[in-house]
């Protein structure tokens, strides 16, 4: 039985071998001049990535052939702080030559960001592809130059360039990038200042603060409601009342009474002299003396009066300016002495930025003109120029207890700062051209810095870079990338995670 089965298998093998050498089978394959089989070539898809100030276009399509329908998978991204898919809009694709034009329009994306377009070229030649973009928020146009339309597929295959090796590129699809916080920007040569990085503090400007004090001794009472630090204080608001007759005898009340009596007497004498001088009963000299005594009595009363609301043994204390209550230095019911500080009011319109600079940079301080800084609890970076900042001073000596030299700016308070806050400061000196990228583009692994460079619409390379100085917003690149290469400024960590997972979402592109 086993022998019969083996014999049958051998006969089947010989039959198949004979059929494979038949003329009909040979006709199904291509051969060269020596009869060897040839592997048929196929058109490889083209890919273009172009940018305007508003839009990124990444499009894939096969080389264009007369009479053959070409399918375009066009990815449109709206640029901004974050790159997002264009979800609504119309795309008009035109194949344009000197005396020819064909157009097709897609009125909506197949999925947000991806528009499918189909076009059948009618005549061979050199063309340009024009994408007219119309969205609810903006219009734009992107042109791809030097597009060839081939007379037949055989010509297209013969003229297509050899495939370039891109095996080391990382694939990160548009569908992935649109779902996360993603953006890129070109590396640029820009004026870049030498930077001194240090720490510092936000301080209140001296002219923007007022100390509230008492002019008599006595027991203090709070007159304001909800009287706590941080409260808004209008100018003239009643803050405290000090009573001296309950605890201490003050001679200020007696001085005011005497001054008021002197003023009343001087006033009567002056009024009488004014009538007598009309009839020349008194001399001009006597009249001027009465007038002088009246004016001196007025000045004396002003000098000893505490306020318009002063009555002998009580002082009502009001806010000398508007602002907010920075601190309260006394307690309700406490006994206070004349001249004692009671509270501090701050306008908070101007602030001081003080940087503590190491002594080794002392020779460079004279060249410092501006600074970037950020608070320890925020990643937002501020610039002194944008806050109408100006250099006030820098220390010429260091104290015995500190190795640092103070450097001080005056800045506008835009509402983001609290006096006393600790800040990180990037002092900026003279500028010179340098290749820079945003600091958000940098990633680090064990002390080695790298960035992701976008080589095509969905292709990225991980590049190690050598960095120079940083000013809080930008970092100087010494090597690793070239000017004009687009680096990922937001979303680099997500690309890193995608390479670690080794998985990609389903790709919907057509070729």
C-alpha positions in Angstrom: 0.0 0.0 0.0 2.8 2.4 1.0 4.6 1.7 -2.3 1.5 2.5 -4.3 1.1 5.9 -2.6 4.7 6.8 -3.2 4.4 5.9 -6.9 1.3 8.0 -7.3 3.0 11.0 -5.7 6.0 10.7 -8.0 3.7 10.6 -11.1 1.9 13.8 -9.9 5.2 15.7 -9.5 6.3 14.8 -13.0 3.0 15.9 -14.4 3.2 19.3 -12.8 6.8 19.8 -13.8 5.9 19.0 -17.4 3.0 21.5 -17.4 5.2 24.2 -16.0 7.5 23.9 -19.0 4.7 24.2 -21.4 4.5 27.1 -23.9 1.4 28.4 -22.2 3.1 28.6 -18.8 6.1 30.2 -20.4 3.9 32.9 -21.9 2.7 34.0 -18.5 6.2 35.3 -17.5 8.5 37.9 -18.9 12.0 36.8 -20.0 15.2 38.5 -21.0 17.1 37.7 -24.2 18.7 34.6 -22.6 15.3 33.2 -21.4 15.6 34.2 -17.7 12.6 35.3 -15.8 12.3 39.1 -15.1 10.6 40.7 -12.1 8.1 43.3 -13.4 8.7 46.8 -12.1 5.9 48.9 -10.5 5.5 52.7 -10.1 6.7 53.8 -6.7 4.6 56.5 -5.0 5.8 60.1 -4.8 5.6 62.1 -1.5 5.8 65.9 -1.0 5.8 67.9 2.2 5.4 71.7 1.8 4.7 74.5 4.3 3.2 78.0 4.1 2.7 80.3 7.1 -0.8 78.8 7.6 -0.7 75.2 6.3 1.3 72.1 6.0 0.6 69.8 3.1 1.8 66.2 3.0 0.6 64.4 -0.2 1.2 61.0 -1.7 0.4 59.9 -5.2 1.9 57.7 -7.9 3.6 59.3 -11.0 1.0 60.7 -13.4 0.3 58.8 -16.6 -1.9 59.9 -19.5 -5.3 58.2 -19.3 -4.7 56.6 -15.9 -6.6 57.8 -12.9 -4.3 59.2 -10.2 -5.4 59.0 -6.6 -4.1 61.7 -4.2 -4.0 61.2 -0.4 -3.6 64.8 0.7 -3.0 65.6 4.4 -3.7 69.2 5.4 -2.6 70.6 8.8 -3.5 74.0 10.2 -0.4 75.6 11.7 -0.3 77.5 15.0 0.9 76.9 18.5 -0.3 73.4 17.9 -0.6 71.6 14.6 -4.2 70.3 14.1 -6.0 68.5 11.2 -8.2 70.7 8.9 -11.6 69.2 9.7 -13.8 71.5 7.6 -13.1 73.0 4.2 -12.8 72.7 0.5 -9.7 71.6 -1.5 -9.4 72.3 -5.2 -6.6 70.4 -7.0 -5.5 71.8 -10.4 -3.0 70.3 -12.8 -1.7 73.4 -14.6 0.5 73.9 -17.7 1.1 76.9 -19.9 -2.0 76.1 -22.1 -3.8 73.4 -20.1 -5.7 73.1 -16.8 -7.6 70.3 -15.2 -9.3 70.6 -11.8 -11.1 68.5 -9.2 -12.6 69.6 -5.9 -13.1 67.8 -2.6 -15.8 69.5 -0.6 -15.0 67.7 2.7 -12.3 65.5 4.1 -12.8 61.7 4.2 -11.6 61.9 7.8 -10.4 65.1 9.5 -7.2 66.2 7.8 -7.2 63.8 4.8 -8.8 64.7 1.5 -9.1 62.1 -1.3 -8.7 63.5 -4.8 -8.8 61.6 -8.2 -7.5 63.1 -11.4 -6.9 61.5 -14.9 -4.3 63.5 -16.9 -5.2 64.1 -20.5 -1.9 65.2 -22.1 1.8 64.5 -21.3 4.2 67.3 -20.4 5.5 69.4 -17.5 2.9 70.7 -15.1 2.5 72.1 -11.6 0.0 70.9 -9.0 -2.0 73.7 -7.3 -3.9 73.1 -4.1 -6.4 75.9 -3.3 -7.5 75.6 0.3 -10.7 77.2 1.7 -11.6 76.7 5.3 -14.0 78.6 7.6 -11.1 80.5 9.2 -8.6 81.1 6.4 -7.7 80.6 2.7 -4.3 79.4 1.3 -2.6 78.1 -1.8 0.2 75.5 -2.1 2.0 74.8 -5.4 4.2 71.8 -6.3 6.4 72.7 -9.3 7.9 70.5 -12.0 5.4 67.6 -12.0 5.7 65.3 -15.1 2.8 63.6 -16.8 4.2 60.6 -18.7 2.7 59.3 -22.0 2.5 55.7 -20.7 3.4 53.6 -17.7 6.4 52.1 -19.3 8.0 55.5 -19.7 7.1 56.4 -16.2 8.7 53.3 -14.8 11.9 53.8 -16.9 12.3 57.4 -15.7 11.4 57.0 -12.0 14.4 57.6 -9.7 15.9 54.7 -7.7 14.4 54.3 -4.3 16.4 56.1 -1.6 17.3 54.3 1.6 15.2 55.5 4.4 15.2 52.5 6.7 16.5 54.4 9.7 13.6 56.9 9.7 10.9 56.7 12.3 7.4 56.6 11.0 4.9 58.7 12.9 1.6 59.1 11.1 -0.4 62.3 10.8 -3.3 60.5 12.4 -1.1 60.1 15.5 0.3 63.7 15.5 -3.2 65.2 15.2 -4.3 63.5 18.4 -1.6 65.0 20.6 0.0 68.3 21.3 2.3 68.5 18.3 4.2 71.2 16.4 7.5 71.7 14.6 9.6 74.6 13.5 12.7 75.2 11.3 16.1 75.6 12.9 17.1 79.2 12.2 20.1 81.4 12.4 19.0 84.4 14.5 20.6 87.1 16.7 21.2 85.3 20.0 22.5 87.0 23.1 25.2 85.6 25.4 23.3 84.4 28.4 24.1 84.4 32.1 21.7 82.0 33.9 21.1 82.7 37.6 18.4 83.1 40.3 16.7 86.1 41.6 13.6 87.6 43.1 10.6 89.8 42.3 10.5 92.8 44.7 8.1 95.7 45.1 9.3 99.1 43.6 10.0 101.6 46.4 7.9 104.4 44.8 4.9 102.1 44.5 4.5 101.5 48.3 3.4 103.7 51.1 3.7 103.1 54.9 0.7 104.1 57.0 1.7 105.6 60.4 0.1 107.3 63.3 0.9 110.8 64.5 -0.5 110.4 68.0 -0.1 107.7 70.7 -3.1 105.8 71.8 -5.3 102.7 71.3 -5.9 101.7 67.7 -9.2 100.5 66.2 -9.7 99.0 62.7 -12.5 100.8 60.8 -12.4 98.8 57.6 -14.4 95.6 57.1 -12.7 92.4 55.8 -9.4 94.2 56.6 -6.9 91.5 55.5 -3.7 91.5 53.4 -4.5 91.5 49.7 -7.7 93.6 50.1 -8.2 96.3 47.5 -7.8 99.8 49.1 -9.1 103.0 47.4 -7.3 106.2 48.1 -8.9 108.0 51.1 -10.4 104.9 52.6 -10.7 105.0 56.4 -8.3 102.4 57.8 -7.7 103.0 61.5 -8.8 105.3 64.4 -6.4 106.1 67.2 -7.8 107.4 70.5 -5.3 109.0 73.0 -7.7 110.3 75.7 -8.4 106.9 77.0 -4.8 105.9 77.8 -2.3 108.8 77.4 -2.4 112.6 77.6 -1.3 114.1 74.4 -0.3 117.8 74.1 -1.1 117.7 70.4 -4.8 118.5 71.1 -3.8 121.6 73.1 -1.5 122.8 70.4 -4.3 122.5 67.9 -6.7 124.4 70.1 -4.2 127.2 70.7 -3.5 127.4 66.9 -7.3 127.6 66.2 -7.7 130.5 68.7 -4.7 132.3 67.3 -6.1 132.0 63.8 -9.5 133.3 64.9 -7.9 136.4 66.6 -5.6 137.0 63.6 -8.5 136.7 61.2 -10.6 139.4 63.2 -7.6 141.7 63.3 -7.0 141.3 59.6 -10.7 141.9 58.7 -10.7 145.1 60.9 -7.4 146.3 59.3 -8.9 145.8 55.9 -11.8 148.2 56.7 -9.5 150.8 58.3 -7.1 150.9 55.5 -9.8 152.0 53.1 -10.3 155.2 55.1 -6.5 155.5 55.7 -7.1 155.3 59.5 -4.1 153.0 59.8 -0.9 152.9 57.8 0.0 150.5 55.0 2.6 149.0 57.3 0.1 148.2 60.0 -2.2 146.6 57.4 0.6 144.4 56.1 1.5 143.3 59.6 -2.1 142.2 60.3 -2.2 140.3 57.0 1.1 138.5 57.8 -0.1 137.5 61.3 -3.2 136.0 59.7 -1.3 134.0 57.1 1.2 132.8 59.8 -1.7 131.6 62.0 -3.2 129.6 59.0 0.2 128.0 58.5 0.6 127.1 62.1 -2.8 125.4 62.3 -2.0 123.3 59.2 1.3 122.3 60.8 -0.2 121.0 64.0 -3.4 119.5 62.6 -3.3 115.8 62.0 -6.1 115.7 59.4 -9.4 117.4 58.6 -11.1 114.9 60.9 -8.7 115.5 63.9 -10.5 116.3 67.2 -8.1 117.0 70.1 -7.4 113.4 71.3 -8.5 111.3 68.2 -6.9 110.6 64.8 -8.8 109.0 61.9 -6.1 107.5 59.5 -6.9 107.1 55.8 -5.2 105.4 52.9 -2.7 107.8 51.3 -3.1 106.1 47.9 -5.0 103.4 46.1 -3.7 99.9 45.8 -3.9 96.8 47.8 -3.1 96.1 51.5 0.3 94.4 51.5 0.5 93.8 55.3 -0.9 94.9 58.6 1.7 95.5 61.3 -0.6 96.0 64.4 -3.6 94.3 66.0 -7.0 95.7 66.7 -7.0 97.3 70.2 -3.2 97.5 70.5 -1.5 100.6 72.0 0.6 102.4 69.5 3.1 105.2 69.7 3.2 108.3 67.6 5.1 107.6 64.4 4.7 103.8 64.6 4.0 102.0 61.3 0.6 100.5 61.1 0.3 99.0 57.6 1.8 99.0 54.1 -0.2 99.8 50.9 1.2 98.9 47.5 0.1 100.1 44.0 1.8 97.1 42.5 2.2 98.8 39.1 5.9 98.7 39.1 8.1 95.9 40.3 11.8 95.2 40.6 13.5 92.1 39.2 16.7 91.5 41.1 19.2 88.9 39.8 22.0 87.6 42.0 25.0 87.2 39.7 28.2 85.3 40.4 31.2 87.5 40.8 33.0 85.8 37.9 30.6 87.5 35.5 31.2 91.0 37.0 33.2 92.1 33.9 30.1 91.3 31.6 27.5 93.1 33.7 27.9 96.4 31.9 26.8 94.8 28.6 23.6 93.4 30.1 20.6 95.1 28.5 17.6 92.7 29.1 16.6 89.4 30.7 14.2 86.6 30.4 12.8 85.2 33.6 10.2 82.7 34.8 8.8 81.9 38.3 9.4 78.6 39.9 5.8 77.6 39.7 5.2 78.3 36.0 6.9 77.5 32.6 5.8 80.8 31.1 8.8 83.0 30.2 8.7 86.8 30.4 11.1 89.3 28.8 12.0 92.6 30.5 11.7 94.4 27.1 8.1 93.3 26.7 7.4 94.6 30.3 8.9 98.1 29.6 11.8 97.0 31.6 14.9 99.1 32.2 18.2 98.5 34.0 18.2 100.4 37.3 21.6 99.4 38.7 24.1 96.6 39.3 26.3 96.3 42.3 29.9 97.4 42.1 30.9 95.3 45.1 29.8 92.1 46.9 29.0 91.9 50.5 31.1 89.9 52.9 28.2 87.4 53.5 27.4 86.8 49.8 29.4 85.8 46.7 26.8 87.4 44.4 26.5 90.9 42.8 22.9 92.2 42.5 21.6 93.3 39.1 18.3 95.1 39.2 15.6 95.8 36.5 12.4 97.8 36.9 9.4 96.2 35.1 5.7 96.6 34.7 3.5 94.3 36.8 1.1 92.6 34.4 -0.7 90.8 37.1 1.3 87.6 37.0 3.8 88.3 39.7 3.8 88.4 43.5 6.4 90.5 45.2 8.8 88.2 47.0 8.5 85.4 44.4 11.7 83.5 43.5 12.5 83.5 39.8 15.0 81.9 37.4 16.7 84.7 35.4 18.5 84.6 32.0 20.5 87.8 31.7 21.2 88.8 28.1 24.3 90.6 26.8 25.4 91.5 23.3 23.9 89.4 20.5 25.5 87.6 17.6 24.1 85.2 14.9 23.6 81.6 16.1 21.6 78.5 15.0 18.8 78.2 17.5 15.7 76.1 18.2 13.0 76.4 20.9 14.1 74.8 24.2 10.9 72.7 24.0 12.5 70.7 21.2 15.2 69.3 23.4 15.0 65.8 24.9 17.6 64.3 27.1 18.8 60.7 27.8 21.5 60.2 30.4 23.0 63.7 29.8 22.9 63.4 26.0 20.6 65.9 24.3 18.7 65.1 21.1 15.9 66.3 18.9 13.5 64.8 16.4 13.9 66.1 12.8 11.0 65.8 10.4 12.5 64.6 7.1 9.1 64.0 5.4 5.5 64.4 6.3 5.4 61.2 8.4 9.2 60.4 8.6 11.4 61.5 11.5 15.0 61.1 12.6 16.4 61.1 16.1 19.5 63.4 16.1 22.0 63.9 18.8 22.9 67.6 19.2 25.5 69.6 21.0 24.0 72.6 22.7 25.4 76.0 23.7 23.7 78.7 25.8 19.9 79.0 26.4 17.9 82.1 27.2 14.8 80.4 28.5 13.0 80.4 25.1 15.7 79.3 22.7 18.8 77.1 22.8 21.9 77.4 20.7 22.7 74.4 18.6 26.4 73.8 17.9 26.1 70.6 15.9 23.7 67.8 14.9 21.2 69.7 12.7 21.4 72.2 9.9 19.6 75.5 9.2 16.1 75.0 7.8 15.6 71.5 9.1 12.3 71.2 10.9 12.6 70.0 14.5 9.7 68.8 16.6 9.0 71.4 19.2 6.0 69.8 20.8 5.2 66.1 20.8 8.7 64.7 20.7 8.1 62.6 23.8 5.1 61.0 22.1 7.3 60.0 19.1 9.7 58.5 21.6 6.9 56.5 23.1 5.6 55.3 19.7 9.1 53.9 18.9 9.2 52.1 22.2 5.8 50.5 21.7 6.6 49.4 18.1 2.9 49.7 17.0 1.3 52.0 14.5 -2.4 52.8 13.9 -4.1 51.5 10.8 -2.9 53.5 7.8 -5.6 54.7 5.4 -3.4 56.1 2.6 -3.8 55.2 -1.0 -1.0 54.7 -3.4 
